[in-house]
Amino acid sequence: MNVLIQLSHPAHFHLYKNVAHNLMDDGHKVFILIKTKDILEDLLKQSGLPYYNILKEAHRKSKLGMLWDMLVRDWRMWRFVKRNKIDLLTGSTVEVAQVGWLTRKPRVNTGEDDMRIVPLFQKMAGPFIQTILSPVTCDNWKLEPKSVKYAGYHKLAYLHPHQFQPDRKVVERYFSSDRSYFLLRFAQLKAYHDLESNAQGINTEIAQHLIDMLLPYGDVYITSERELEPQFEKYRLQINPLDIHHVLAFAKLYIGDSQSMSVEAAMLGTPSLRFNDFAGKIGVLEELEHKYELTFAVPSSKPQQLYDKVQELLDTPDLFETFQQRRQRMLSDKIDVTAFFTWFIENYPESRTIMKENPNYQLNFK
């Protein structure tokens, strides 16, 4: 087949990178389309995967600007599908659903956010979605009839032990790992769902308090999407983005206001704290917190609760071993998402029928 994969965020690169390699190894031709977004293009360049940027312009932040950008991507993708005789489209975007419907092509959307958290996606993509692959924890709301649920998470597509093994030698490229260290992550919180909810996260005062708490126990490193205040620059971690998961895997603790990296930490068995206004609202993270105790959410209105939880974790004996045991319990319940996605795409739409009739078929990909 000629398979089109659209990526709109660095997290989607990680979700699909191993799937793309599997498809190419099996003889399919893969076309990756992107827009300019954070480090997405850098990741693709370093990975060696071929890609096409169909929207190089700066991303607009107004609702009208976002709508215009989407229409431009729709038009350019439609032409690309026609020109390259695409057989199947997949991705986590509105355009995959819309252009697939316009061209009458098979299409598989992937999603990990509860639809009530991203109502605009539900409105813009919902009528055009053919199938959406989601973790069993997701509430797809009006899209439930179009859903195929699997026992896994997006981040397991690249952090499952079959796909990734942390390497301490990679960490040593950047700093000595002999001393305990902590990883902090500051997100921009400017995605449309962040703007819709006026989401708040770690501000300057809270960041300084956390650093003061952590330094007696180890070194502090910060990765940040937003501009750092001058006093925090000395903690900035300059790193090849492809290496960040190795660093995350050996961290004593992760603290951030990013959903994505909180889930990644949980996949690796790194204790993690998420401080933002989506606490208690996202199915995937709720399961990881309340069923597996791998991550913890604190609303931005309760900084003291954040500090108390940090201290509790710092004082926990055998913290690493405890969280690795919790991780193994989680992994025993989940599948290899990359292997499952590869099978599902290669055999679509028959794979949809198989999963609807026998959801336990996915257990072949444990």
N, C-alpha and C positions, 0 to 999 in steps of 0.2 A: 504493500500500500504506500501511497504518498500521505504522510501524516503531518498535519499542522499542529504545532504546540504554541500557544500564546502565553507569554510570561509578562506580568505587569508589576512584579515586586521581587526583590532578591529572594524572599522565602519560596517563591514559585520556581526559581532556578533550582534550589535544593530539592524541592518536591519532585521535579521532573528530570533532573540531570541523569540519574541512573536508569530511569525508564527510557529516556532518549537513547542512551548507549545500548540498552537491551534491544530496543526496536531496530536500531541500525545493525547490530550484530545478527539479528534474525532476518536481515535482508530488506527491511523497509527503508524508504527514504524519508527523512525527518526534516521538516522546515520549522525553524524556531523564529517567531515574531516577537518583538519587544517594543516597549516605549522607553524613553529615558526616565529612569527612576533610581535615585540613590546610586548604589554600587552595582546595579544589575548588569550593566554592560561590561564593567570590569571583570565580574565573575565569569561571564561568558568568554571574554577574551582569554583569560587565564586557563579556562577549562579546555579550550580548543574546540568547543562545539560551534558549528556554523550558525549564524543568526542574521536576521534582518531587522533593522530599527525602522519602524514605520511611523514613529512620532518623536523626532529629536528635539522639538521645541520644549521650552520649559513648561512644566505642568502648571496649569492654571488652578487657583485656589477658590474662585467663586463658583457657585453652582452653575451659572450660565457658561462659564469657561469650561467646567468639567463636561457639560453636555456637548459643547462644541468639539472638544477633544475626542469624545467618544464617537461622534459622528464622523470625524476625520479618520479615526482608526477603522471604523466600520467600512468606509468607502475604500480605503487602501487595502484592507484585508480582503474585501470582496473581489477586488481586482487581482490580488495575489492568488486567491483560491481558484479563480477562473484561469489565470495564466499558467499555473503550475499543476492543474488537474488534481487538486487535493481530494483524497478519498474520505478522510475523517479528520475532524477538528477536536482538539481537547485543550483544556485550560480552566483557570478559575475566574474567567472574565465574562463580562456582559457580551462582548463582541463575539466570542465563540458561539454563544447561543443565538445571537441575532444574525450573524453572517451565515452560520450553519443552516438556520431556518430559511434565509433568503435564497441560498444556493441549493437547498434541499439535500444537504449532505448529512451523514451520520455525525453526531456530536456528543461528546461526553464532557460535561462540566464536573469540576471537582470543587468541593467547598468544605470548610471546617468551622466557619462562623455560624452561630444560630441566626436564622433569618430575621428574627425580631431585632437583632443587633444591627443588621445591615438591611433595613427595609427598602432602601433605594435600589439595591441589587435585586431584591425580590420583585420590585415593580418593573425595573428595566429589562431584566433577563428572564424572569419567571415565565411569561407567556411563550417564550421561544426555546426554553430548555427542553431537550429530549430526555436526557438522563443526567442526574447529578449524583456523584459518588461522595458519600460523607461518612465520617465515623458514626458509630451507633449512638454516641452521646449527643449528636447534633439534633436540634429541633429545627426541621426544615419547614415548619409552619404550612403554608399553602402549597409547598412543593413536595410534601411527603409522598403523594402518589407517583411522583417522578423520581423518587429517591431509591438508590441502592445503598444499603448501610453495610459497613465493614468493621471488623474488630481491630481498630488501629487508630493512628493519628497521622496527620500529614508529616510531622517531623520524624516518624518512624520510617518514612520512605528513604531517608538518608542517614538516620542514626540508629537503625536496627543493627544488632551485631553482625548480621549477614552482609551489611553494607558499609559499616564503619567500625574501625578499631582505634581508640585513642592512642596516641603515641607521645610519650613524654619527651622524646627527642625533638619533636616539633616545638614544644614549649620552650626547650632550651635554646632555640634560635633567637628568642626574644628576651628571656631573663632566666635566672637560676630558679629552678622549681624546688630546691632543697628546703626553702622557707615557705611556710603556708602563705597563700595569697587569696585575695578576694577580687571578684570581678563585678564592676558596676556598669550598668547600661542606661543611658539616657536617650529616650526616643523623642522624636519631634512632636508626636501626638497631633499631627495635622492631616491624617487620613480623614475622609469625609465622615466616617462614623465617630471619629474623635471630635471633629468640629461640631457635628450635630448634637453631641452630648456635652460639649464644653469640657471635655476630659482634662483632668489635672494630674500631674505626676510629681516627680522629685524636683523641688525648687532648690535654690542656692543654699538656703539655711538648712534644709533637711540633708542635702548632700554633704555639707560640712560636718554636721552632727554625726552622720554615718561614718565618715572618714575618721573622725576623732575616736569613735567607738572601735573601729576595726584595726587601726594602726598598731595598738599594743599586741595584737594577735598575729599580725602578718603584714604583707605588702598589699597595697591597693592599686588596682589598675582600672581605668575607665575607658569604655568605648562609648561614643556619643554620635547621634545623628545631628544634634543641634550644636550651636556654637558654645564652647565651654568658657566659663568665667576664668580670668587670668590665674586665679589661685589654684585652679584645678588642672591647669595644663601640664604640670609636672607628673600627674598621674595618668595622662593619656597614653593608651596603648596603641602604638603604630604597628599595624599587623596586616599581613596578607589576609584578606577576608576568607580565603579558603582554609586558613589555619585556625580560625576562631574556635571551632568546636573542640579541637585538641586542648586549647587553653581552658575552655569552659569545663571540660571533663575532669580536670585535675584541680579546679578551684575548690577552696574550702566552703565557699558560699557565694551565691549569685544574688544580687539585689538590683532591681530595675523597675522601670515603668513601661516595659515592653511585654506584650502578650507572647510574642513569638519566641523570644529568648527564654522566657520562663518555661515554656513547654519544652524547648530544647534542653534546658538544664534538667528537667524531670526525666527526659528520655535517657540522659547520661547518668542519672543518679546523683546529680549535684544538688544539694539543698538550695532552694530558691525562694525568694520573696518578691512579690509583685505589688507595687504601690501605685494604684491609679483608680479611676472611677468605674472600671469594669469589674471590680471585685464582686463576686457572687453572681455574675451575669452570663458567663460563657461556659457552655456544657462541658467542653473538653477539659478546661482547667478545673471545673468543679469536680469532675471525676478524679483527676490527678490529685486534687487536694483532699477530698473527703473519702475516697475509696483507697487510694494508694499512699496518701500522706507524703507526696514527693514535692509539693510546692504549696505556698501559702499566700493568700491575697489579703491586702489591707487597703481599705478605702482611703483616699487622699485627705479626708477630713480627720483622720486619726493617726497623726505621726507618732504619738507616744506608743500606740499599739505596735507600730512598726519597730520602734526602738526596743520595746520589751521582747518582741519575737526574735529580733537579731541577737539579743543577749541570751535568750533561752537556747538558741541554737549554738552559740559560742560556748555555752556551758555544758552542752550535751556530750557525755563521754562516748567514744566510739562512733562519732557522727558519720564518718565515711562508711564504715561497715554497715551501720543501720540503714543508711539510704541506699546502699548497693543491694541490700536484701530486699528492700521495698521495690527497687527497680526490677529485680529478678521476678518478683511476684507479678508486677505489671506486665513484663515481657511474656510470662507464661500464659497470659490471657489473650495476647495480641498476635497478629499475623505479620509476615514480611510484606509491607505495603507495596514496595517496588515490584516484587514478584507478582503480587495480585493485580496491580495496575497494568503491568505488561500483558498478562493473560487477558485481562478484561478488554483492553484496547484491541489486541490482536484478534480477538474472537467476537468482537461486537458486531451486531446486536445479539447474537446467540448467547453471549455471556450474561447479558441482562436477563434474559429469560431463565437461564440456569440459576442465577442468584435469586430471582423472584420465587422460583419454584423450590429451591433448596439452598437457603442461605448458608447452611453448614458446608457447602462446597468450598468456601473460602478457607476452611481449615486445612486444605491441601497445601496452603502456602505458609504454614507455621514454620 
